[in-house]
Amino acid sequence: MQTLYKMKNNIVIRFENVSKRFKRGRKLLLKEVLVNVFRPDPTEWFWALRDTGFTIKRGESVGIIGPNGSGKSTVLKLISGFMIPDKGKVEVNGRVSPLIELGAGFHPELTGRENIYLNGVILGLSRKEVKERFDSIVSFAEIEDFIDTPVKHYSSGMYMRLGFSVAVHVDPDILLVDELLAVGDANFQAKCMQKMKEFKKRGVAIVLVSHNLDIVESFCDRAFYIDKGKLLSSGDPRKVIDDYTQMKEFRWGDRLIEIKDLLVNSGQGKVIPAGKEFKVIFDLEFHEDVKDPVFGIVVRNKSNEEVFAANTIWNRIKTGKFQKGESRRVIFSIDVSIPAGEYSISPAVAYSDLSRTYDWRNNMVFFKIVGKSSPKKGDISIKIK
């Protein structure tokens, strides 16, 4: 079970051999219930976490990554006390603010004002503390004109912004965040990120679950890679991300620009003679108007070591403006010396300032180089059609 007490060495979260299981399956029809009453229990259980152990210290920022259904959100809910483990022990020291199911404590018939007081008390504030922070909560959520409107009339963005704003005004010792950048528009997301940085400077322990690996790498001190309920890798974020992305088919990004297909030499086979120039071509769809996105590729060998990379910034190419609904093609002409062997290509599209990723398709296509290669200049040209 979850316990609260003073732990040594500034440790604020400890998992010791923690396991959590859930029932899986559909709701049975009455006829099936009557038939199965004389049979063994047909319920299928699955383990969301199995024998998981780790510690997190005060002031640390830890990113948890892994595919959907791997157990990441279960970790947050166990820390917050929303769930208790079936086996093992969860120990927590400090006030926890969970940014997991934003607005989960809101009552739809109550106004934004009333829900601020209700949710604030649920999260551990006194009524006096809520009153002192009320104006700041409303301002941060950007809902001044709707504060006395029942929240059932709020848009999903307004609802989540208010939930986020209440939670970050709790002055937590531990902040739990599930997909931070799913909250609101780009401006509000930037404000959320700035708030996270302020918490980090103040020594708040932050546990962040995210599919945005750029944020995990740039923001977090450590990372955990969880899959099928098992903690498979932990430590330096770059190393953990590399462990994760060695999977053959892996993808991340907000997909406002989407990589639809990738071809090697226009699809004419994936066996390339050494020393021969070849083309890497990927097709894109644009789901919003954008300016100067960055297009790039990474080529890795069988050991997942980077052989070479290329992108439009290095080639000093301004990619220009693109409109929502547009389809375009990017062509990389590769004339570099590559030894014989097996390789993978990972195409990517990033924001113009490289702060975030539109789409990254890791190890999307595999190809072979055969024969002997000779030294070359290492030319790579890029065209956009």
N, C-alpha and C positions, 0 to 999 in steps of 0.2 A: 504493500500500500504506500501512498504518498505520505511522507512525514516532513515536518518543518522543525529544524533545529540548527544550532550553530555547528558548522563543519570547519575542519582545520584547513590550513593552507589556502584560504580564500576560495575554497570550492563552494559553489552555490548550487550546483546540480550534480547528482550522482545516480547513475543507473548501475545496479548490480544484478547481472544475470536476469534481465527483465524479459518476460514473454507475455504476449497478449494475443488472444484468439477471438475469432468472430464466427458466427454461423453464416454459411453461404447457401444459397438456393432460393427457390421461389416459394410464394405462399401456396399451401396446398388447398385444393378444393375440398369441400365437405365430404364428397364421396371418397377421396383419397385418404382423408383423415380416418374415416370409418374403417377402410380396408387396412390401413397401416397400424391401427391400434393393436392388432394381434401380431405385429411383426417387430423386429428390432428397430430402434430409432433410426429413421432414414436421414436425419440431419447431418450435413457435411460441415465440418469445422475446418477453418484454415488459420494459420498463424500469421498475424500481421507483423509480429516481432518474435524472434527466437533467441533467447540467451544473450541479450544485448547489454553491453557494459561500456560506460565511458564516464568521464568527469568534465565539467566546465567550470572555469574559474571566474571570479568577479572581474568584470571589464572585458572579458573575451567576446569576440564576435565569431560565431560558428555557423557555417552554411551547411545545410543538409541537402544532398542531391541524390537523384535516383529516378528510375522510371515511374510512371503512374502505378499506384497500387503497391509500391515497394515497402511502405511502412513509415514514410517520412512524417505525414500529418499525425499518425498515431503517436509518434514520439512527442510532438507538441502537446497533444491532448493529455498524455500521461504526465508531462511536466506541469501543465496548468491545473491538473486535478479533475478535468472533465471525465477522465477514465482512471481506473485503477488496474494495475497489472494482475494477470492470473498467476504469474510466478515472479519471483524476484522482488527487488526493493527499489523504489524511487524516492530519493531524498532531495528536498528543495529548501533553500534557505533564503528568504527574502520575499518581498511583494512582487507578484507576477502580474504582468499585463499581457493578456493574450490577444493578438491581432489575428485571430484564426477565422471565426465565423462572424464577421463584422456586423454589429447590430443584432446579434442573436438574442439579446435581452430586451429589445425594443418591443413595445406594445403598439400594434398598428393603429389603434383608436386614439392613442395619446399623441399630443403635439410633440414637435421637436424639443421644445422647452421642457415639457414634462418627462420626456424620455432621457434627456440629459441627466436630470436628477435621479431618475430610476436607475439608469445604467451606471452612473457614477457611484451610487451606493452599492450596487451589486459588485463593482470592481474594487470596493474597499475604501472609498472616500466618505467622509462625513458630509452631512448636508451643508455645513458651513464651508467646507473645502470646495464643494461643487459650486456654491454661490460665488466664492472668491475667483474661481477659474471660468465661470460661465461665459463671460464676454470673450475670453481668449478661445474657448472651445468653439463658439459660434463663428468667430472670425476665421479661425483656421479651416473650419468646414465649409466656409463660403455659402452659408444658407441664411444670412440675416433677414432676407425678405420672406422666408418661409418658416421662421422659427416657431410661430404659433399656428402652423398648419399640421393636421394629423399626418404622421409619417406614412400612412397608407397611401397618401397622395404624392409621396416623393418618388422621383425617378430612382432607378437602382444606383446611379452614381451619387446622388444626394444622400441616399440611405447609407452607402458605404463610407462616404466622406465623414458623415456625422459619427458613425461607429468608430472610425479610425481616430477622429479628433478626440472623442471622449477617452478612448483607451490610452492615447499618448499623453494625456493630461493627468494621469494617475500618479506620476513620479515613481515608476517601477524600479526595482532592483534587477528584475529579469524581464526582458521584452521578447515575446514569442511572435514571429511574423510568418504568415503563410502567404506566399506570392504577393509581396508588397506592391509591385507595379501593376497589379490588376485593379488598383483603386483609382478611379477617376481618369481625367484626361492627362495629357503630357505635362501640363503646367502643375497640376496637383501632384502627379507622380514625382516631379522634381522636388516639390515642397516636402513630400513624404521622405524622400531620400535625404534631404537636408536635415530633417528632424532626426532621422536615424543616426546621422553623423554627430549631431549634438549629444544624443544619448551615449554614443560611443566615447566621446570626449569626457563625459561625466562619469565614466566607469560602470555603466549599465551593462550587464551580460545580455547579449543579443543572440537568439537562436533563430536563424532565417532558413525557411524552406523555400526553394526556388528552382525553376527550370531555367532561369536566366543565369548562365554560367559566367557571363561577363561580370555581373554584380557580385557573385560569390567570390570570384578571383580578386576583384579590385577592393571589395569592402571587408571581407572576412579574414580573420587571423588563422583560422583552421577550417577544415571541411570534413564532413563525414559522407561516405558513399554507402547508401543502403539499398539492397535489392532483395526481394523475397523475404523480408523480415530480418536479414542478416547484415551486420555492419562489416562491409568488405574492405574498406580502406578508410584511413583517417590520417590527418596531418596537414602539411602544407597544401593550400588550395590548388595550386597548379598541378602538383603531383596527383592529388585525388581526382581532379578533373581529367587528367590524362588517363588514369586508371579507368574512369567511367567511360570515356570516349573511345576506348579501344574496342567497344562493341561494334560489330559490323555496320549495323544500321542505327544511327543515333542522330537526333535532330533537336535543335533549339532555336529560339528567336520568336518575335511576335508575329512574323509572317505577313506583315503589311506589304512586304514584297516577298513573293513566293518563288522558290526554285522548283520548277515543274519537271524538268528532265535534264539529263546530262549525257552527252555523247562524246566518244573518243573517235577522232577521224570520221565524223559524220555517221558513226555507228557501224563502220566497215570493219568489224572485228576489234578485239582488244589485245591483239598480239602485234607489237610494233618492233620492226628491225632496229637494232642499235644504230645510232648515228643518223636516223631519218627524222626529219621534222614531223611533228604531229600536232593535231589540234584538239583542244578541249573546249567543248561547246555546251553552254547551258542556257535553257529557255526560262524566261521570267514572266510572271504576271504581277501587275501593280494593283494593289487594293486601296491605295490612297495617293494623292498628289505628293511627289517628293522631289527634292533637288540634290544633285550631286551625291547619290549613294555610292558607296565603295564596293566594287566587285573584286573578288579574289579567289584564289585556289591554293590549296596546300597538297603536296604530294608526299606520301610517306611510304617507307619500305615495310617488309613483313614484321619487323621488330617495332613498328609504330614510331620509328625515328623519322623526323622531317628531312626529306631530301632537298626540296626547294619549295619556295612559295612565291607568289606573284600577286600584285593587286594594282588597281588603278592609281592609288596614291603614289606608290613607288615609281610608276611609269609616268607620273605627272599628268594624268588625264583627268580633266573635269568632265564628269559623265553627263551633266546637264539636267534638264527638267523632264519629269515623266508624269503622266496623268493617270488617275485612277481608271482601271479597266484596260489599260494598255498592255500589250504583250511585246517583249523584245528578246533579242538573242545576244549573248556575249561570247566572243570567240577569242580564246587564248592560243596563239601560235607558238609552240614550244620547240626551240632549237638549242637544246643543251645536252651535254654529255651525261648519260645515265647508264650505270652498269647494268648488265643483264640481271633480271630478277623480277619479283612480283611487287606491285605497287598499288596504292589506293589513291583516289582523288577525292578531296573534300572541297566542294564549292561553298562560297559564302557571300552574303550581301550584308553590309553594315551601314549604320548611320554615317553621315558625312564627317562627324567629329569622332567616329569610332567609339562613342560612348555606349552604344547598344547594338544588338544584332537583329536584323530583319529575318534572316534565315541562314542557318548553317546546317548542311547535310553531311555529317561526318562519314568518311569512308563510303561515299555513295556509289562509286564505281571502282572496280578492280581491273588492272591491266598488266600485261607482261612485256618486258623488254628482252629480246633474244639476240644473240650474236655478240660480237665485240664492238665496243664503241671507241671513238677517237676524240681527242680534245677538241672543244668547240668554244666559241666566244661566250656562249650562254645567253643568247638573245631570246627574249620573250616579248611578243607584241600582242596588243589587245585591241579588238574592234568591237563596236556596239552597233547592232543592226536593228 
